[in-house]
Amino acid sequence: MNVQAIIIILLFAAAVFYVGRNLYKSLFAKKGCGTNCKCGVDFSAIGPEGKAK
């Protein structure tokens, strides 16, 4: 195997690891408000058109 093939294989493995890690984190997120879900935001000041009252 030449050096170019090894570099391509390592880059491909890194990309697969990155995508797999992001997929895992999105499917098995922490429970509660630790994932920036904005569940504690008060939306009562926003009108039906999306503008402030």
C-alpha positions in Angstrom: 0.0 0.0 0.0 1.3 3.4 -0.8 1.3 6.5 1.4 -1.6 8.1 -0.6 -3.9 5.2 0.0 -3.2 5.2 3.7 -3.9 8.9 3.9 -7.2 8.4 2.1 -8.2 5.5 4.3 -7.4 7.5 7.5 -9.4 10.5 6.2 -12.3 8.3 5.4 -12.2 6.6 8.8 -12.1 10.0 10.5 -15.1 11.2 8.5 -17.1 8.0 9.3 -16.2 8.5 13.0 -17.3 12.1 12.9 -20.6 11.4 11.3 -21.3 8.4 13.5 -20.5 10.5 16.7 -22.9 13.3 15.6 -25.6 10.8 14.8 -25.2 9.1 18.1 -25.2 12.4 20.0 -28.4 13.5 18.2 -30.3 10.2 18.9 -29.2 9.7 22.5 -29.1 13.3 23.8 -29.0 14.0 27.5 -32.4 14.3 29.2 -33.4 17.7 30.5 -32.3 21.1 29.4 -28.7 20.4 28.9 -28.9 20.3 25.1 -29.9 23.9 24.4 -33.5 23.0 23.8 -34.8 26.5 24.8 -37.6 24.8 27.0 -37.1 27.5 29.7 -37.8 30.4 27.4 -40.9 32.5 27.9 -42.6 32.9 24.5 -45.7 34.8 25.9 -44.4 38.2 24.8 -44.4 37.1 21.1 -47.5 37.7 19.1 -49.2 35.4 16.5 -47.2 37.1 13.7 -43.9 36.4 15.4 -43.5 40.0 16.4 -43.2 41.4 19.9 -46.4 42.6 21.4 
